[in-house]
Amino acid sequence: MKFKIALKATAIALALGASCAASANALDDVKSRGTLVCGTLGTSEPFSFQDPKTRQVVGYEVDLCQEIADHLGVKLEIKMIAVAARIPELVAGRVDVVAANLGWSPDRAQQIDYSYADYVSPQKILIRSSDADTLKTPADLSGKRVSAVSGSSSEAGAKRLIPNVTTVTFKDPPTSYLALQQNKVSGFVGSELMLLKFEQESRKTGSKTQMIDKPLFTEPWGIGVRKGEKELLAEVNDTLAQLEASQKAQAIFDKWFGKDTKFYTKRTFKFEEIKG
């Protein structure tokens, strides 16, 4: 009898626990915990990367996560995640938000919710300069092999937009770039600024590379929030809206992409709703 009572009590406890977990509010969890866990890559300068002097993860997306944490009155915890793990980590609740070069796509928008656009990225193709005479447009890579980061929108875009292309995927940008240097692929597909870094590196060592001028496609990026977490999403968007209104959004952009940086580019977008 005692054993049956114990089993019944355990079942009730488990049911109550499951009910609480199912009805948990992500915003309440963040505030009660006192910490916002932000998933980011840590390998994509200047968006998120390890500072060689401090070994701390810094960058444009890290600063945005810090602004959200400050807005909520909590501490920020950065968790480095792989490109392919971005959505699984978010859905499983191991991170509260994802700020990790997260390009918007209809498929992803069915799995997670997106904040306002926090960046707009031309996706381009990096090639060896020795191939520049024959590879002038993305279409010229038809039937060839290109590298991309596994699970990235660059991989999906290459498959969708380059006829008969073979995509060779890797876990991170450096290994994708190495494949190009080792002549294993004819091109490396990625965000323009990420490819710019590798293009600059190639001027010092390895085979010289350059980007094809015409973008493969252009995509807005946003901060990912678990599907249905409307309160947390509203706070994230409120943070971005305040940054835009106060012009701090421009200041953060200039910190990482301004004239005094190696990633100089003009800001041609605003923090606003992504219209798919």
C-alpha positions, 0 to 999 in steps of 0.5 A, spaced: 500 500 500 505 504 501 509 503 495 502 504 491 501 511 495 508 513 493 508 511 486 501 515 486 505 521 489 511 521 484 506 521 478 502 527 481 509 531 482 511 529 475 505 531 472 505 538 476 512 539 474 510 538 467 505 542 467 509 548 470 514 547 465 509 547 459 506 554 462 513 557 464 514 564 461 521 565 458 521 572 460 519 570 468 524 565 467 530 570 465 528 575 471 527 570 476 534 567 474 537 574 474 541 572 467 539 572 460 543 567 456 544 569 449 547 564 444 552 566 439 557 563 435 564 566 438 567 565 431 564 570 426 568 577 427 566 582 428 559 579 430 561 575 435 569 573 437 574 572 442 578 578 443 585 575 443 587 579 449 582 578 454 579 571 451 572 574 452 567 573 447 565 580 444 562 583 438 556 587 435 551 581 436 554 581 443 553 588 444 546 587 442 545 582 447 548 586 453 543 592 451 537 587 452 540 584 458 541 591 461 534 593 459 531 587 463 535 589 469 539 582 469 546 580 467 548 577 461 551 570 460 554 568 453 554 561 450 557 559 444 554 555 440 555 552 433 551 554 427 547 548 426 545 548 433 542 555 433 535 553 433 535 546 437 539 550 443 533 555 443 527 550 442 530 546 447 531 552 452 538 551 453 539 559 451 534 564 452 535 568 445 540 567 439 544 572 436 548 568 431 548 571 424 541 568 424 538 570 417 531 570 416 527 564 412 520 562 411 522 555 414 526 558 420 520 563 421 515 557 422 520 554 428 522 560 432 520 567 432 524 573 430 526 580 433 526 586 428 532 586 423 538 587 427 543 587 421 542 586 413 547 581 410 549 581 402 551 573 401 556 573 397 561 568 394 569 568 395 573 565 390 581 564 388 583 570 384 586 566 379 579 564 377 576 571 377 576 571 369 572 565 369 567 566 375 564 572 374 557 571 377 554 566 382 551 562 376 558 561 373 559 556 379 553 552 376 556 544 376 561 546 381 563 545 388 562 550 394 563 550 401 559 553 406 557 552 414 553 547 415 546 549 417 547 556 415 542 560 410 548 560 405 548 553 404 541 553 403 541 559 398 547 556 394 543 549 393 537 554 391 540 559 387 546 555 383 544 550 378 547 543 379 552 546 385 555 541 390 555 544 397 561 541 401 559 543 409 563 545 415 562 546 422 565 553 422 567 559 417 575 558 418 574 550 415 570 552 410 575 557 408 580 552 408 577 548 403 577 554 398 585 555 400 586 547 399 582 547 392 577 542 395 572 547 392 571 553 387 567 558 392 566 559 399 559 562 400 557 566 406 556 573 409 559 579 405 563 581 412 565 575 414 568 573 407 571 580 407 576 578 413 578 572 409 579 576 403 584 580 407 587 574 410 589 572 403 593 578 402 598 576 407 598 568 406 595 563 402 592 564 395 589 570 394 582 571 394 576 575 392 569 576 392 564 576 386 561 582 386 554 580 385 551 578 391 548 571 391 542 573 395 541 579 401 537 577 407 535 580 414 538 577 420 534 578 427 535 575 434 531 568 435 526 567 441 522 561 442 516 560 438 510 563 442 514 567 447 511 574 446 513 577 452 520 576 451 520 578 444 516 584 446 522 586 450 527 584 445 524 589 440 523 594 445 530 594 446 532 595 439 526 600 438 529 604 443 536 603 441 534 606 434 530 612 437 536 614 441 541 613 435 545 608 439 544 603 434 548 607 429 553 608 435 554 600 436 554 599 428 560 604 428 564 601 433 564 595 429 563 597 422 565 604 422 571 608 418 576 606 424 575 598 423 577 593 418 570 592 416 568 599 414 561 599 411 555 604 411 549 602 415 543 602 410 538 599 414 534 600 421 532 596 426 525 594 424 520 589 423 522 583 418 517 583 412 517 576 409 
